[in-house]
Amino acid sequence: MAYNNIVVRLELTGVSFGDAATAIGNAGGDIFSIDVIRSGEASSIRDITIEVRDSQETQVIDSLKAIEGVRIIHVSDRTFLAHIGGKISVESKIPVKNRDDLSRVYTPGVARICSAIHEDASKAYSLTIKRNTVAVVTDGTAVLGLGDIGPYAAAPVMEGKAMLFKQFGGVDAFPICLNTTDTDEIIRTIKAISPIFGGINLEDIGSPRCFEIEKRLMEELDIPVFHDDQHGTAVVVVAGLINALKVVGKRMDQVRVVVNGIGAAGVSICKMLLGAGVKRLVPIDVEGAIVRGGSYSQPMWQWLADQSEVESQQGSLKDLIADADVFIGVSRGGLLSAADIKRMAPQSIVFAMANPNPEITPEEALPYVKVYATGRSDYPNQINNVLVFPGIFRGALDCQARTINEPMKLAAARAIASVVSKSELNEQYIIPSIFNEQVVAKVRHAVIEAAIITGVARRIPPEFR
């Protein structure tokens, strides 16, 4: 359950603050701070900041209303307050204070810049924002755990993504929320707006349309296109698994890996696992295992069925988790029990990443697994895409990469894993914090190096020459 802070302004008349505080505590709230707005002999007004579980917010308010002498003047949610007016803005890098400034940044001086780019389109990278700007594009059909909520409701997530791009990677990102779910129209629109952007970050687009959208854009654009829900998740999963295997003393090419939930993220995880050296892979979806040699209407499932590393044994998750060394879940909460986990191989690894509720809770899993990770920030070993996209785009932009290919993604995963030193590595710490300053720097360097080696870099940064 998530926690939130609410601010309640109360007028207390003929009643003590202690009565209000007791009512808040009994309803499940914790008082974080108290500000006296006005105090008199007959009454007082106070702002009380309360930490409360989302499900208990109504109970706290109702408990205060029930006290005679307490009047609630206003209730505000600090999360909502953080979003008022949006979370990002555009600022000018050059002040315009006089006619001379105006003539250089706009007409007539800007015409010389336009002409230079017209003669050599590559100069857009040095003379416009293209060199450092990414579009964060969604149609709002697969937002967080909320599902198809549309482009308007998706906007706060895209704004937040833009903030993280800037804070962690120094990348200017702008949210683009498209009011269409038509695959062809989405592709046309992104292609039409692409000249000003150095990269495209696809976000929260439903499966299986996301596969075709990304594939066609990668083929038809000459800038990086990266569906973060697929590849960002896959990169950080592989990074975590690299270190988890070190903890348990197993090798990538020897472990049996079960991946449950073969949607956008699950498919990409499977592809990256194969690229990282996994030889025994068991992809499972709601209808059961995707087996080697099987026939499937979903193209990406068929791709998996054609891989020699995919097992041929049919069955459900509960059938096939027996003797697995690794479980990776990107599905839904509560699918596994302690009894299921006990049937895994010794020194097992569980990445239960369904949000908000993992496939199995740590309380159930930890007595029987060696390494446990989730997508949540309130448990150790958080598998979080923020570790990936700022650095991977920072690197791709700095070398003006034409694409973000599989070697670049695998290099990013290994770079993230390398941030956790040998002395730090343990079952509670297999993945670095998103606030670790080494992450973006190491990912950037690894991505540029891989881009140069694979021939997709159009620019060689000075430190690589």
N, C-alpha and C positions, 0 to 999 in steps of 0.2 A: 504494500500500500504506500502511496506517495504522501509526503508531508507538504504542508503549505503554511504560509504565514498570513494571517488576517489581522487587520487593524480595526478595532472596535472603539468608537467614541461613545462614552457613557456619561449620562448625567445621573449622579447619585444624590438622592434627596431623602434624608432621614434614615439612611442605611449606610453601613460601613463598607469600605472597600474590601475588607476581609470576607464579607458575605459573597460579594461578586467573585472574588478570587477562588473561594471554595467551590462555587457553582461551576466555574470554568474547569477546575481540576477534576471534579466529579464527572463532568461530561467528556473528559479525555483530552482537554487542552492544556498546554504548558505555557505559562506567561513568560515571554521573552524580554519585554521591556514595558515600562510604565512612564507616561509623560503627563504631568499635571497641566492642563490647559487653563483652568480657572478654579480657584478654591475660595469658598466663603463659609460663613457659619452655618447656613442652611443647606447648601448644596455644593457639589464640586463636579467638574467635568474633566474626564481623563481619557487619553488615548492609550489603549492597551494593545500591544502587539502579542499575538498568540500563535504558537506553533501547534498545528492540529492536523490530524489525518484528514484527507479529503472527505472521507465518509462521515466524519464526526463534526464537520463544520456546522451543519444545521443543528446538531444536538447542543453545541456550545451556545449558539445564538438563542435557541429556545429556552435553555436553562437560565440565561440572563433575563429574558423577557418575563420569566415566571416569578422573578423577585419583585415584590412590592417596593417601590421607591427607586427602581432602576429604569431609566429610559435610554434606549439605544438611539443615538442621534444618527450614526452613520457606520456602515461596515464597508471596508475596502480590502481587496485581495491584492497583496503585494506582487503576485505574479501578473495579474491583470494590469496593475499600475506600470509595470516594467514595459508593457507592450503598447501603452497609449501613444498614438501618433506614429507607431512603427518604431523599429529598433535601429534603423540605419538611416544615413543621410548622405548627400553628395556635397563635397566641399571643394572649392577652387584651390588649386595649388599656387596660383599667382594672383595677387591682389590687383584690381583695376582701379587706379586712383586718379588717372588723368588721361588726356587724349592720346598721349604717346603710348601708354599701356594699352589702351583700347585698340589703337591702330596695329599693334603687334599681335595681340591675341585674337583679334577679329579683323574686320575689314579696315584697310586694304591689305595688311601684311599677310593675313592667313591665306590669301590667294596663292602666294608663292609656295606655301606648304602643300596646298591642294595640287598644284601643278607638279611638284616634285613627286608626290605619291602617284599621280596619274601616269607619270613617265616610268616609275618603278614601284610597283605595288608592294614590294617587300619593305619599303620605307615606312609603311604603316606601323610596323613593329617598333620603329624608333621614334616616330613623329606623332603617334596617337596613343590612346590608352590600350590599344590592342595587346601590347607587350605584357600587360599585367592584369588583364581583366577576364573574368570567367562568368558565363551565364549559368545560373542555377535554375534549371527548367523542370517544371512539373505540369501534369494535367490534374493532379489532385485525386488520383484514383486508388492510391495505395499508401496513405499517409500514416506513418507510425503504426500503431495498432488500431487506428480508427477506421481504416478502409477507405472507401470511395466517398470522400467528403467534399470534393470539388475544389476548384482553383482558388476561390475566395478564402475558404477555411484553411487551405494549405499554405497561404501566404506567410503566416507567422513562423512556420518551420523553415521556409525558404529564406526569410529574413535572418533567422538565427544561424542558418548555414553560412550566409554571407558574412555575418559577424565573426564566425569562427575562422573562415578563410582569411579575414583581415588580421585578426588577433594572432593566430598561430603561424600563418604563412606569409603575411604581408601581401596577400593577393586581394585585389579589388574584385568583389563579386556582386552580381546584381540578380535579384529574384525575378524570374519570368514565369508567371502563372497563366497557362493557356486554357482558354474556355472552349476546349474541344477535346474529345477522346478519339477522334478519327486518326488512325495511324498515318495516313498519307498527308493529312493536313498538318499534323504535328511536325512531320519531317520537313515539309515545305516551309513551314513557319521558321523552324530553327535554321534551315539553310538560308532563308531570306535575311535573318538578323545576324548571321554569323560574321559578316565583315568586320564588325567592331570588336569582336571577342577573340581572345587567344586560346580559349578552350570552352568546352560545353560539359557541364556537370548535370547529368540527368538524375532526377530525384523523384522518388515516390510515384513511379509510373507502374501500373499493374502488369502482372505477368499473364499471358505470354507476350503481350504487345511490346513490352520493354525490350525483348530480345531483337525483334525485327527493327524497331526504331533505332536502337544502338547500332546494329549491324549495318543498316543502310546509311546512317549518318557517318559511320567510320569509313565506309566505301566512298561516299560522295563529298566529304569535307576533307580539307587538308590541315585541320587543327585537331587536337586531342578531344575525343568524346569518351566520357567515363560515366557509366551508370553506377553511382556510389552504393546503392542498395545491393547490387551484385558484387562488384569488385572490391569496394572498400571493406565490406564484411569479410570477403574471402581473404584479402591480404592480411587483415589483423588476426583472423582465425589461424592462418598458416604461421604467422609470427608467434602466436601463443603456443601452437602445437610444437614448433621447433624447440621452444624452451621447455615445454612440459615433458617432451620425450627425453630431454637431458636429465630432468629431475627423476624420471622413473627408470632411466637407463635402457631405453629402447631405441630402435632405429626406424626411420621413416619407411624404409623399404621392407620392414619385417612386420609392421603392425597391421592389424585388421581394423578398418575404420568404417563405422556405421554413420551415415549422414541421413537425418530424418527431416523431411520437408524439402522437396525438390522443386521449389519455385525459383524466383530470380536469384536469391542469395544462395540457395542450395546447389543449383547448377554450377554457379561460379566457384563455390567452395570445392565441389567435386573436381572441376577442371584444374583448379590450382593445386589441389592435393595430388593429382596425377602428375602435374608438372614438377611438384616438389619431390616426387619419388615414391608415392604410395603405390603398392602392388596388389593390395587386397582391399577393394572398395565395395561397400554395400549401400547403394542409394535406395532410400525408402520414402514413399509418399503415402497418402491416405489409403490408396488401393493396394498397398503392399510393395514389395521390392521391385525395383527396375532391374531386370536380369540380363546378363550377357546373352546375346542372340535373340532377345525378344523383339516384338514389333509394336511400335507406339506411334500414335498420331502426332504427338507433341515432338517437334524436331529436336529439341535439346535432350529430351528423354531418349530419343532414338540414337542420338550421338553417344550418350552414355552406354546404351545397350550394345553399341558397336565396339566398345573399348575392351581390350583383353584383360585389363585389371579388374573389371567389374565381375562380381561373383554371379554364378548361374542359379544359385539356390533361391527358390521362391519362399515367400512367407511374410508374416507381419513383423512389426518392430519388436514385439515381445518374443517372437520366435527367434529372430536373427540377432538379437543383442547378446545372446549367449556366446561366450568366448571372445567377444569383441575387446580389443585393447583400448579403443577410442570411440566415444559417442559424441557426435556433434548434432545438436538440435537447433533447427531454425523453423519451428513449427508452431506448436501451441502448448500451453501449460498443462501440467498434471498428467502427462502421458505415461510416465514411468513411476514405479514404486521402488522401495528399497529392495524388495525381493528380486526385481528385474536387474538392478545394479549388482547384486550379489552374484549373479550368474555371469558377469563379465570376467575377463581374464584378470589375474593378479596385477596389482599396480596399475589399475585402470585410470583413464582420463575421461572426464565428462565436461563438455562445453554445452551447457543447457541455456540457450540464448533466446528462447521465446520471451517476449515482453508483453505485459509487465510481470507475468508469472512464468517462471522457467518450467521446462519439462519435468524436472524434479527439483525439489527444494534442497538447499545445502544441508538442512537439518536431517533430511532423509538420506542424502547421498554420501555425506562426508565420512560416516563410519566405515564405508566400504570402498571409497575411491581414494586414489592418491592425490590427484589434482582435479580441482573443480573450478569452473569459470562460468560466468553469465554475462548478459548484456547490461546488468544493473550496476549502478554506482554505489549501492549500499552493501555490496558483497565484494570480497577480494577478487582479483583477476577479472576486471571488467573488459570485455571485448567491445571496443568502442571505435567506430569509424573515424572519429576525430583524430585518431593516431595516424590516419592514412591520407585523407584527401588534401590537407594543407601542404604537406611535404611533396606528395606526388605531383600536384599541379605546380608547386613552386619549381620543382625540377624540370617539368615538361615545358613550362613557360620560359625558364632561363636558357634552355637549349633550343627553344622554338621547335619542339618535337611535332612531327606530323600526326602522331598517334601515341596512345599509351598501350604498348603491347604486353604480351605475357611475360617476357623476360624483365621488363620494367616493373611489373607488379610483383614478381617473385623477388626481385632485388629489393623492393620496398619492404616486403615481409621480412627478409633476412636482416635488413637494416634496423627495423623496429625491434626484432629479437635481440640484436646485438647491443641495444641500449642497456639491457639488464646484464650487469657484469656477473662474472662467475661467483664472486663473493656474495652478491645480492640474491642470486637465483635460489628459490625454494618453492615449495608447493603453494605457498600463499602469495608468491610474487613472481609470475612468469611473464608479465606484460608491463611495460612502463606506464607511468602516469601520463595522462594527456597534457599535464603541465610541465613535463620534463623537457627542458629546452634542447636537449640533444636530439629529440625525435625528428623534428622537421629538418634539421641540418643533416642528419645522417640519411634520412629518406631522400632528401633532395640530391645529395651527392651520389647515392646509389642509383637513383633513377636517371640522372644525367649520364652516368657512366654506362648504364645499360642501353640508353638511347643512342649513344655514340657508337657503341660496339655493334648494335643491330642496324645502324644506318638510318635511323629515323630523325636524328638531330640535324637541324638546319644551321645551328650556331654552336660553336665550341666555346664555352665560357673560358675566361682567361686562366683559371686555375687548372684546366684540363689540357692546356696547350703545351 
